[in-house]
Amino acid sequence: MLIGLVSPTRTINYELLRYAARSAPALVVDCANAADPHRLYPEFPHETLGQIYVIELELLYKFRDILKNAPRYAARVRARTVIVTTCDYLFHYQDPEENRDIHHHCWELMRGLGQTYDVRVGVLAHSEHLAFAQRYCDRVESQFRISNIEYRKNIESPNNRNSKPRFDRPEIRI
């Protein structure tokens, strides 16, 4: 299953890494230069962190090549899940049409991978990838849910006239 996780900030990459630790063994395709499993110590045992396999990349073309081979890599490490961090800042050539075609192909490859594995992809809310996620993912979820009712209640409360509105803690659903 391919699931897109939308967030307004890059903190989604850290939450995806935590999901990888909970679902280890996991393959992480790190497009955002954010996947350092050792950041999760001591929250997860060292043995679990050793079962997170990270492929770092910086080029859009390498991203596509990695995704072409991802089924083989995931099978080799016996991954239960595949994580793809946000891919908005990969280096590419200055040909927007070619870049769009490669992104399109990458999403097709992730969709195919999602037929065999649990695949979670980070998507920034303001990026062009949101449209790709809505088109290719089996499900798209938001990282944050802020209740408008709670927001209004805090603003309209006479006790909170001089204070800023309080938001509940964000609910993270992965």
Steps between C-alpha positions, in 0.01 A plus 500: 500500500630844408415768756588866462553694821456873456655759728559873481857449629789261451441350846308230317837344414578443868157343556555274200830390651323419827247294301790314338634413846159373613470292183860375478652355297446796271651650188522881501553687174627829637446784256496767771834427668303443820526129576745449783366203699737580788289809576239258632726358771409437788133495394565177308752227583825492308404165345189659345699794363734251336205370297435834329676502166548848355574588139604863479471691176516854371418475128158468344634252243652283774162502678339342196782243471468406869123458465548272199713272717313551829311167483832316480654708781196457725495124443871475576462666843162330560335838551142510622465865404658749263525866597561785255582837652392825334658537157451872429864602524672244279750645254382495140560663164325823412247334269162519678327268255765231536496535880120464504523186284758347734289583807200345326701183433625491861142511629406218262792295636395571860145393419632172359717451808191561714335192351756283682613709797362748750634824347477836679597817315552844653339787310532869579161669493616787278681286241406371158522149644167540675323463164712191423417352840128556449524332162719199583456422870246256635451748784621851581506612862584827670761500773328776696134538589407824673144526619328824398254457787780485757665801338179707513432395858844624610464832319149571627568402859499809727789354700724495194453853369862600554656169415564340165265226385609154614512216254477143612805288439511390138370153437750299301349211307735265329 
